[in-house]
Amino acid sequence: QVQLVESGGGSVQAGGSLRLSCAASGFAYSSRCMAWFRQAPGKEREGVAVIDRDGSTSYADSVKGRFTISRDNAKNTLFLQMNSLKPEDTAMYYCAARRVWVTKPICFAAADTAIDYWGQGTQVTVSL
């Protein structure tokens, strides 16, 4: 049974930090390009960060320099370290696994292209 289970969300003040985790099971995690997406109320889902199988990463302009995506293939876990949080970072955050054999351009796509699996999401709320 495939599962992606996010944790680590919560409420913080602006300027604070959170670390999201996503525990993967039921599929070959290390062979997947993995991504974090977010969706705020009334807005479309957007890509936040991506990490490829070789560890290369890509970020949305809005989070560059503040967020860091990483992965632990031994523990089948994806992370998102979020620093200097802003109220506009408030959203439900989802981890996702892209299909096997995606090319790097597809892996790094901002859109939710070629996604096989989604987590249930974890809420992040940033207040002034």
Rosetta silent file (secondary structure, phi, psi, omega in degrees, C-alpha in Angstrom):
SEQUENCE: QVQLVESGGGSVQAGGSLRLSCAASGFAYSSRCMAWFRQAPGKEREGVAVIDRDGSTSYADSVKGRFTISRDNAKNTLFLQMNSLKPEDTAMYYCAARRVWVTKPICFAAADTAIDYWGQGTQVTVSL
SCORE:     score description
SCORE:     0.000 S_00000001
   1 L     0.000  123.375 -179.215    0.000    0.000    0.000 S_00000001
   2 L   -76.770  132.932  175.888    1.451    3.311   -1.119 S_00000001
   3 E  -141.387  140.847  167.887    1.555    6.027    1.519 S_00000001
   4 E  -128.156  115.981 -174.648    2.943    9.530    1.798 S_00000001
   5 E  -121.373  111.359  179.826    2.423   10.913    5.282 S_00000001
   6 E   -85.903  153.470  174.322    3.335   14.518    6.007 S_00000001
   7 E  -155.104  168.427  175.062    4.017   15.929    9.453 S_00000001
   8 L   102.455   -4.767  178.108    5.589   18.970   11.072 S_00000001
   9 L   -71.069  171.909  179.594    3.070   21.639   10.168 S_00000001
  10 E   166.203 -166.564  179.976    1.754   24.118   12.692 S_00000001
  11 E  -111.506  130.051  179.334    1.293   27.750   13.578 S_00000001
  12 E  -139.307  161.546  174.255    4.245   30.119   13.845 S_00000001
  13 E   -84.633  157.677  177.838    4.889   33.824   13.878 S_00000001
  14 L   -55.317  137.558 -176.665    6.429   35.575   10.926 S_00000001
  15 L    93.616  -11.569 -179.107   10.178   35.059   10.863 S_00000001
  16 L   -81.153 -176.717 -177.036    9.895   31.661   12.490 S_00000001
  17 L  -132.250  152.542  171.818   10.835   28.229   11.171 S_00000001
  18 E  -142.692  152.877  174.013    9.212   24.865   10.607 S_00000001
  19 E  -124.592  115.223  177.586   10.498   21.555    9.298 S_00000001
  20 E   -89.652  145.667  174.882    8.100   19.396    7.352 S_00000001
  21 E  -126.139  152.926  177.012    8.624   15.669    6.918 S_00000001
  22 E  -138.633  111.310 -179.858    7.043   13.217    4.509 S_00000001
  23 E   -91.648  123.707 -177.279    7.363    9.500    5.236 S_00000001
  24 E  -106.301  143.620  176.328    7.055    7.339    2.133 S_00000001
  25 E  -154.075  157.149  174.896    6.184    3.669    1.941 S_00000001
  26 L    87.712    2.648  176.726    4.917    1.096   -0.535 S_00000001
  27 L  -153.351  169.279 -177.160    7.007    2.175   -3.515 S_00000001
  28 L   -78.096   85.125 -172.208   10.638    2.598   -4.586 S_00000001
  29 H   -58.423  -44.404 -173.804   11.184    6.009   -2.987 S_00000001
  30 H   -65.587  -18.449 -179.172   14.828    6.467   -4.005 S_00000001
  31 H   -94.767   10.315 -177.043   13.959    6.114   -7.694 S_00000001
  32 L  -112.908  139.324  163.892   11.420    8.931   -7.596 S_00000001
  33 L   -72.669  129.963 -176.568   11.675   12.637   -8.155 S_00000001
  34 E  -117.605  150.200 -174.854    9.948   14.126   -5.090 S_00000001
  35 E  -143.721  155.615  168.853    8.261   17.463   -4.646 S_00000001
  36 E  -111.833  133.929  174.157    6.525   19.743   -2.182 S_00000001
  37 E  -122.531  164.819  173.852    3.430   21.659   -3.263 S_00000001
  38 E  -144.384  155.207  177.378    1.185   24.049   -1.368 S_00000001
  39 E  -142.967  119.274  176.468   -2.323   25.386   -1.713 S_00000001
  40 L   -91.916  155.972  179.547   -3.708   28.413    0.063 S_00000001
  41 L   -55.335  130.087  177.423   -7.469   28.992    0.419 S_00000001
  42 L    77.843    3.691 -179.063   -8.921   30.321   -2.823 S_00000001
  43 L  -120.639  160.982  177.226   -5.683   29.823   -4.716 S_00000001
  44 L   -76.966  155.131  176.107   -4.376   27.214   -7.107 S_00000001
  45 L   -66.035  139.481 -179.095   -1.905   24.599   -5.967 S_00000001
  46 E  -132.224  148.529  175.590    1.683   25.658   -6.637 S_00000001
  47 E   -74.159  139.330 -178.844    5.019   23.913   -6.675 S_00000001
  48 E  -108.963  -50.626 -176.793    7.350   24.888   -3.845 S_00000001
  49 E  -158.352  152.114 -178.890   10.453   22.727   -4.190 S_00000001
  50 E  -135.993  145.306  172.175   11.657   19.642   -5.997 S_00000001
  51 E  -132.894  128.287 -177.134   14.482   17.188   -5.422 S_00000001
  52 L   -86.302  176.498 -177.853   15.584   14.758   -8.073 S_00000001
  53 L   -63.920  -27.606 -179.708   16.959   11.259   -7.620 S_00000001
  54 L   -90.577    4.019  178.703   20.519   12.584   -7.827 S_00000001
  55 L    90.837   -3.614  177.082   19.868   15.162   -5.098 S_00000001
  56 L   -69.917  150.757 -171.611   19.653   18.174   -7.395 S_00000001
  57 E  -131.844  161.121  175.771   17.022   20.689   -6.357 S_00000001
  58 E  -148.259  145.310 -175.559   14.814   23.442   -7.695 S_00000001
  59 E  -131.660  151.471  168.823   12.734   26.067   -5.882 S_00000001
  60 L   -66.854  146.771 -178.841    9.926   28.470   -6.580 S_00000001
  61 L   -57.443  -33.522 -175.069   11.183   32.048   -6.688 S_00000001
  62 L   -68.640  -16.655 -177.483    8.976   32.934   -3.728 S_00000001
  63 L  -119.122   -4.089 -179.078   10.836   30.554   -1.393 S_00000001
  64 L   -56.804  134.728  179.902   14.406   30.652   -2.721 S_00000001
  65 L    84.894  -10.308 -179.904   16.912   31.348    0.013 S_00000001
  66 L  -116.625  -34.152 -177.349   14.371   30.554    2.743 S_00000001
  67 E  -109.229  147.549  175.826   13.309   26.934    2.124 S_00000001
  68 E  -134.491  124.554  176.372   15.512   23.863    1.723 S_00000001
  69 E   -97.700  142.574  178.009   14.330   20.528    0.383 S_00000001
  70 E  -151.185  166.904  179.913   16.235   17.358    1.226 S_00000001
  71 E  -142.495  148.327  175.074   15.751   13.625    1.214 S_00000001
  72 E  -120.172  100.503 -176.222   16.936   10.635    3.227 S_00000001
  73 L   -70.988  -25.480  178.125   16.767    7.610    0.956 S_00000001
  74 L   -68.497  -30.512 -178.410   17.780    5.248    3.758 S_00000001
  75 L  -108.578    6.732  179.386   14.703    6.310    5.741 S_00000001
  76 L    50.797   47.012 -175.455   12.394    6.944    2.770 S_00000001
  77 E  -131.363  138.834  177.466   11.743   10.443    4.044 S_00000001
  78 E  -110.078  143.668 -178.695   11.440   13.828    2.366 S_00000001
  79 E  -127.406  155.862  169.861   12.017   17.089    4.232 S_00000001
  80 E  -140.378  107.243  175.472   11.278   20.765    3.779 S_00000001
  81 E   -86.861  121.971 -176.179   13.108   23.166    6.074 S_00000001
  82 E  -118.018  114.369  179.080   11.267   26.472    6.084 S_00000001
  83 L  -114.666  164.253  177.899   12.976   29.534    7.553 S_00000001
  84 L    49.390   48.092 -175.649   12.044   33.219    7.667 S_00000001
  85 L   -64.741  145.418 -179.517    8.407   32.302    7.232 S_00000001
  86 L  -120.839  156.555  177.770    5.994   34.933    5.965 S_00000001
  87 H   -54.996  -32.515 -179.657    2.202   35.177    6.260 S_00000001
  88 H   -72.138   -5.693  173.421    1.985   34.485    2.527 S_00000001
  89 H   -83.094   -7.061  179.671    3.509   31.051    3.177 S_00000001
  90 L   -61.157  123.481 -176.676    0.280   30.057    4.919 S_00000001
  91 E  -178.152  170.142  166.906   -1.132   27.034    3.073 S_00000001
  92 E   -86.677  128.958 -178.372   -1.702   23.313    3.133 S_00000001
  93 E  -106.019  132.627 -177.487    1.574   21.663    2.170 S_00000001
  94 E  -123.617  140.038  168.545    1.637   18.389    0.248 S_00000001
  95 E   -98.486  155.586 -175.525    4.433   16.055   -0.695 S_00000001
  96 E  -149.057  149.607  176.537    4.246   14.216   -3.985 S_00000001
  97 E  -114.201  124.795  177.503    6.075   11.519   -5.932 S_00000001
  98 E   -80.016  165.536  179.952    6.450   11.911   -9.672 S_00000001
  99 L   -62.125  155.149  177.604    6.251    8.967  -12.020 S_00000001
 100 L   -64.771  148.028  174.751    9.252    6.746  -12.499 S_00000001
 101 L    70.523   16.142  175.983   11.636    7.663  -15.342 S_00000001
 102 L   -67.131  147.591  176.481   10.578   11.311  -15.604 S_00000001
 103 L   -75.029  165.567  179.950   13.164   13.514  -17.266 S_00000001
 104 H   -60.342  -42.522  177.023   14.818   16.269  -15.291 S_00000001
 105 H   -57.497  -39.427  177.905   12.703   19.007  -16.977 S_00000001
 106 H   -69.228  -42.531  178.829    9.562   17.165  -15.917 S_00000001
 107 H   -55.962  -43.917 -174.839   10.988   16.542  -12.463 S_00000001
 108 L   -88.117    3.770  179.932   11.682   20.267  -12.034 S_00000001
 109 L   -62.623  141.143  179.104    8.375   21.419  -13.490 S_00000001
 110 L   -73.227  -28.152 -177.559    6.479   23.806  -11.256 S_00000001
 111 L   -77.857  165.250  179.309    3.163   22.253  -12.211 S_00000001
 112 L   -82.862   57.450 -178.091    1.758   19.070  -10.746 S_00000001
 113 L   -85.102  140.309  172.364    2.827   17.179  -13.840 S_00000001
 114 L    53.431   45.649  177.015    3.296   13.415  -13.885 S_00000001
 115 E   -93.057  127.160  175.676    2.426   12.892  -10.214 S_00000001
 116 E   -91.011  -41.826 -172.651    1.795    9.314   -9.158 S_00000001
 117 E  -135.608  143.871  176.209    1.205    9.796   -5.430 S_00000001
 118 E  -123.332  148.206  168.751    0.092   12.560   -3.083 S_00000001
 119 L   -84.690  178.353 -176.737    0.180   12.903    0.665 S_00000001
 120 L   -87.530  -13.368  176.001   -2.804   14.092    2.681 S_00000001
 121 L    98.907  153.659  173.834   -1.223   17.440    3.508 S_00000001
 122 E  -137.889  135.219 -173.227   -0.082   19.314    6.596 S_00000001
 123 E   -84.277  133.284  173.417   -1.253   22.826    7.470 S_00000001
 124 E  -119.951  124.466  179.327    1.202   25.683    7.893 S_00000001
 125 E  -125.671  124.276 -178.377   -0.109   28.955    9.319 S_00000001
 126 E  -117.625  123.128 -178.461    2.115   32.012    9.666 S_00000001
 127 E  -112.744  158.022  179.469    0.859   35.026   11.599 S_00000001
 128 L   -73.131    0.000    0.000    2.217   38.533   11.988 S_00000001
